[in-house]
Amino acid sequence: ADVLGRQILRSATSVGASYRAARRAKSTADIINKLKIVEEETDETLFWQELLIEAGLVPAQRLNHLMQETNEIIAMTVASIKTLRNRK
């Protein structure tokens, strides 16, 4: 559980750092590239959350709300990427 928790901490903090970098990007292409990193890191965070449940380390009901929020971040990020690509 400790190893998985550390992985979640790494990927989740990377989401925030990458989003901040996207907000300071110099071009639309740069924003899209940084948002792709946000998408990847958020999906990785979801993976670690799922592993905690599948390994029986954390009950699903304890992570359901957090996993829902993680999925919402993925959906918003993908929607933003699509919008930016359509503007190009």
C-alpha positions, 0 to 999 in steps of 0.5 A: 500500500505504501508503494502504491500510495507514493505512486499516486502522490507522484502522478497526482502532483504531476497533474497539478504541475503539468496543468500549471505549465499548460496555463503558461504555455507559449502556443496552442501546440504547447498547451495541447502537448502539456494537456496531453501530459495532464491526461496521461498522469491523471490516467496513471493516477486512476490506474494506481487507485484501481490497483489499491482496490484490486489488491484489496488494500483499500475498499472501493467505497473509500475511493469511489468519490476520488476516482469519480473526480479523477475521471472528471479531470480526464474528461475535462482535459480531453474536452479541452484538448479537442477544443484546442485542436478544433481551433487550429 
